[in-house]
Amino acid sequence: MAATLFMIHGMWGTSRDWGHYIPFFESRGYRCIATTLPYHNPDPRDPPDPRLGTASVLDYADAMERELQRLDEPPVIMGHSMGGLVAQILGARGLARSLVLLTPAAPAGILALTPSVIRGFWRKPLRQTYAEAAYSALSLLPEEEQRKRYAGYGYESGRVIFEIGYWPLDRRHAARVDEARVTCPMLVVAATQDRITPASVVRKVARKYRAVSTYREFAEHAHWVLGEPGWEDIAQYVADWLERQHLR
């Protein structure tokens, strides 16, 4: 019997981000559960939840842990971007059968500052402009697809951006992950043209977990590996890797 895939989206997203991956993996027999992180409004036209601005990545992880505890067995946790960092935290808590990290955000200890990190607004909900999103995450999508994807962008916690981008200043060390506690198999996927989580950073993520990780870099891809042209190649590689782990 195929494993359950528990899917965690990244910044500015919702469970809808997995619109391509869910039918792809369900057609291969997997049970897919795509969740939406706390305070991420399903309709981006609504004003942001006031609790979002100061929500921590640990709040996200705690909420996901509560959902995972309702499952019959540990799933494969699949996280994209920031969701990949949440997946690492959950893996260190022993909640995953396996981990799949797609262009993941780096944990504390790995320098990964980008121009999109804005320290001064860490207590406010933030939303990228269209130009920022098109440059940083959606660069390989045609313009029409960029605008369609951006229309679904919501707000993100300024505190989470601070915790990830400026972890040396975070007294709580929210983004820290003890790699020794991650003992399940892990696939780490990077994209050579990624401008938010550059491949050079994602390689360091894979090396952090070298005892259990498999690293794969895709040359013709950027950050939005969930839907940019050729996303099927990455999804197929993930499916093949899961099969090699006897998770199908």
C-alpha positions as CSV (number, residue, x, y, z in Angstrom):
1,M,0.0,0.0,0.0
2,A,1.3,3.4,-1.0
3,A,2.3,5.9,1.8
4,T,0.4,9.0,2.8
5,L,1.9,12.2,1.5
6,F,1.5,15.2,3.8
7,M,2.1,18.4,1.8
8,I,3.2,21.7,3.4
9,H,3.2,24.8,1.2
10,G,5.6,27.7,1.4
11,M,5.4,31.5,2.0
12,W,2.4,33.4,0.7
13,G,0.7,30.1,-0.2
14,T,-2.1,27.8,0.7
15,S,-2.9,24.1,0.1
16,R,-3.9,25.1,-3.4
17,D,-0.2,25.3,-4.3
18,W,-0.2,21.5,-4.7
19,G,-2.8,21.6,-7.5
20,H,-0.5,19.8,-9.9
21,Y,1.1,17.4,-7.4
22,I,-2.0,16.0,-5.8
23,P,-3.5,14.4,-8.9
24,F,-0.1,13.3,-10.1
25,F,0.6,11.3,-6.9
26,E,-3.0,10.2,-6.4
27,S,-2.9,8.6,-9.8
28,R,0.0,6.6,-8.5
29,G,-1.9,5.3,-5.5
30,Y,-0.8,7.8,-2.9
31,R,-3.1,9.3,-0.4
32,C,-2.4,13.1,-0.5
33,I,-3.2,15.5,2.3
34,A,-2.4,19.2,1.6
35,T,-2.8,21.4,4.5
36,T,-2.9,25.2,4.9
37,L,-0.7,26.8,7.5
38,P,-2.3,28.8,10.4
39,Y,-3.7,32.3,9.6
40,H,-3.2,31.9,5.8
41,N,-6.5,33.2,4.5
42,P,-7.9,31.1,1.6
43,D,-8.9,34.2,-0.2
44,P,-5.9,36.6,-0.8
45,R,-8.4,39.5,-1.4
46,D,-9.3,39.4,2.3
47,P,-7.2,41.4,4.8
48,P,-4.6,39.4,6.6
49,D,-5.4,37.7,9.9
50,P,-3.9,40.1,12.6
51,R,-2.3,37.1,14.3
52,L,-0.2,36.3,11.2
53,G,2.4,39.0,11.7
54,T,3.8,37.6,14.9
55,A,3.3,33.9,14.2
56,S,6.4,31.9,14.5
57,V,7.7,29.0,12.3
58,L,7.3,27.0,15.5
59,D,3.6,27.9,15.6
60,Y,3.4,26.4,12.1
61,A,5.2,23.3,13.1
62,D,3.1,22.8,16.2
63,A,-0.1,23.1,14.2
64,M,1.2,20.6,11.6
65,E,2.1,18.2,14.5
66,R,-1.4,18.3,15.7
67,E,-2.7,17.3,12.3
68,L,-0.1,14.6,12.0
69,Q,-1.1,13.1,15.3
70,R,-4.6,12.4,13.8
71,L,-3.1,10.1,11.2
72,D,-2.9,6.3,11.6
73,E,0.8,6.2,10.8
74,P,3.7,8.6,10.1
75,P,3.5,9.9,6.5
76,V,5.9,11.1,4.0
77,I,6.2,14.9,4.7
78,M,6.7,16.9,1.6
79,G,7.5,20.6,2.0
80,H,8.1,23.3,-0.5
81,S,10.2,26.4,0.3
82,M,9.4,27.5,3.9
83,G,7.2,24.3,4.1
84,G,10.5,22.4,3.6
85,L,11.8,24.0,6.8
86,V,8.7,23.1,8.7
87,A,9.1,19.6,7.4
88,Q,12.7,19.5,8.8
89,I,11.4,20.5,12.2
90,L,8.7,17.8,12.1
91,G,11.3,15.3,11.0
92,A,13.5,16.1,14.0
93,R,10.4,15.4,16.2
94,G,10.2,11.9,14.8
95,L,6.9,12.5,13.0
96,A,7.9,11.5,9.4
97,R,8.3,8.2,7.6
98,S,10.4,10.1,5.1
99,L,11.0,13.7,4.1
100,V,10.8,15.3,0.6
101,L,12.2,18.9,0.6
102,L,11.5,20.9,-2.6
103,T,13.7,24.0,-2.9
104,P,13.6,24.2,0.9
105,A,14.2,27.1,3.2
106,A,17.4,26.6,5.2
107,P,17.4,26.1,9.0
108,A,19.4,28.2,11.4
109,G,23.2,27.8,10.9
110,I,23.0,28.2,7.1
111,L,23.4,31.7,5.8
112,A,20.6,32.3,3.2
113,L,19.8,36.0,3.2
114,T,18.0,37.2,0.1
115,P,16.8,40.7,-0.9
116,S,13.2,39.6,-0.1
117,V,14.0,39.4,3.6
118,I,13.0,42.7,5.3
119,R,14.1,42.9,8.9
120,G,12.3,46.1,9.7
121,F,8.8,44.8,9.3
122,W,9.1,41.5,11.2
123,R,5.9,42.1,13.3
124,K,3.6,42.7,10.3
125,P,2.0,40.4,7.7
126,L,3.8,40.9,4.5
127,R,2.9,40.3,0.8
128,Q,5.3,40.4,-2.1
129,T,4.6,42.8,-4.9
130,Y,3.9,41.3,-8.3
131,A,7.4,42.4,-9.5
132,E,9.1,40.8,-6.5
133,A,7.2,37.5,-7.0
134,A,7.8,37.4,-10.7
135,Y,11.5,37.9,-10.2
136,S,12.1,35.8,-7.1
137,A,9.8,32.7,-7.4
138,L,7.9,32.8,-10.7
139,S,10.7,33.7,-13.1
140,L,10.3,30.7,-15.4
141,L,6.5,31.0,-15.8
142,P,5.0,32.9,-18.8
143,E,3.7,36.3,-17.8
144,E,0.1,35.2,-18.0
145,E,0.8,32.3,-15.6
146,Q,2.8,34.6,-13.4
147,R,-0.1,36.9,-13.0
148,K,-2.5,34.0,-12.4
149,R,-0.2,32.5,-9.8
150,Y,0.3,35.9,-8.1
151,A,-3.4,36.4,-7.8
152,G,-3.4,33.6,-5.3
153,Y,-0.6,35.0,-3.2
154,G,-1.6,35.7,0.3
155,Y,0.3,37.3,3.2
156,E,3.1,35.9,5.3
157,S,4.3,36.3,8.8
158,G,7.0,39.0,9.2
159,R,8.2,37.2,12.2
160,V,8.8,34.0,10.2
161,I,10.7,35.9,7.6
162,F,12.9,37.3,10.4
163,E,13.4,33.9,12.0
164,I,14.6,32.4,8.8
165,G,16.5,35.3,7.2
166,Y,18.0,36.7,10.4
167,W,18.4,33.6,12.6
168,P,21.6,34.9,14.3
169,L,19.4,37.6,15.9
170,D,16.6,35.3,16.9
171,R,16.9,34.6,20.7
172,R,14.4,31.9,20.4
173,H,16.3,30.0,17.7
174,A,13.0,29.1,16.1
175,A,14.6,27.9,12.9
176,R,17.1,25.6,14.5
177,V,17.0,21.9,13.6
178,D,19.1,19.2,15.3
179,E,20.2,17.1,12.4
180,A,21.0,14.1,14.7
181,R,17.3,13.8,15.4
182,V,16.4,13.4,11.7
183,T,16.8,9.7,11.1
184,C,14.4,9.0,8.3
185,P,15.3,9.0,4.6
186,M,15.3,12.5,3.0
187,L,15.2,13.7,-0.5
188,V,16.4,17.3,-1.1
189,V,15.6,18.9,-4.4
190,A,17.3,22.1,-5.6
191,A,16.9,24.2,-8.8
192,T,19.9,25.9,-10.5
193,Q,17.9,29.0,-11.4
194,D,16.3,29.5,-8.0
195,R,16.6,33.1,-6.7
196,I,15.0,32.6,-3.3
197,T,16.6,29.3,-2.1
198,P,19.6,29.2,-4.3
199,A,21.1,25.7,-5.1
200,S,24.2,26.7,-3.3
201,V,22.1,27.0,-0.1
202,V,20.1,23.9,-0.7
203,R,23.3,21.9,-1.1
204,K,24.2,22.9,2.4
205,V,20.8,21.8,3.6
206,A,21.5,18.3,2.1
207,R,25.0,18.2,3.6
208,K,23.5,19.0,7.0
209,Y,21.6,15.8,6.8
210,R,24.2,13.8,4.9
211,A,23.6,10.7,6.9
212,V,20.1,10.3,5.5
213,S,19.8,12.7,2.5
214,T,19.7,12.2,-1.2
215,Y,20.4,15.4,-3.2
216,R,19.2,16.2,-6.7
217,E,19.6,19.4,-8.6
218,F,17.6,20.4,-11.7
219,A,19.3,22.7,-14.1
220,E,16.3,24.0,-16.0
221,H,14.2,25.0,-13.0
222,A,13.7,27.9,-10.6
223,H,11.9,28.1,-7.3
224,W,8.3,27.3,-8.3
225,V,9.0,23.6,-9.0
226,L,5.4,22.9,-8.1
227,G,4.1,24.4,-11.4
228,E,6.6,25.9,-13.7
229,P,7.2,24.2,-17.1
230,G,8.6,20.8,-16.7
231,W,7.3,20.3,-13.1
232,E,6.4,16.8,-14.1
233,D,10.1,15.8,-14.4
234,I,10.6,16.7,-10.8
235,A,7.4,15.0,-9.6
236,Q,8.4,11.9,-11.5
237,Y,11.9,11.9,-9.9
238,V,10.2,12.2,-6.5
239,A,7.9,9.3,-7.3
240,D,10.8,7.2,-8.4
241,W,12.7,8.0,-5.2
242,L,9.8,7.1,-3.1
243,E,9.5,3.8,-4.9
244,R,13.1,3.1,-4.2
245,Q,12.4,3.7,-0.5
246,H,9.6,1.1,-0.7
247,L,7.0,3.8,0.0
248,R,4.7,2.7,-2.7
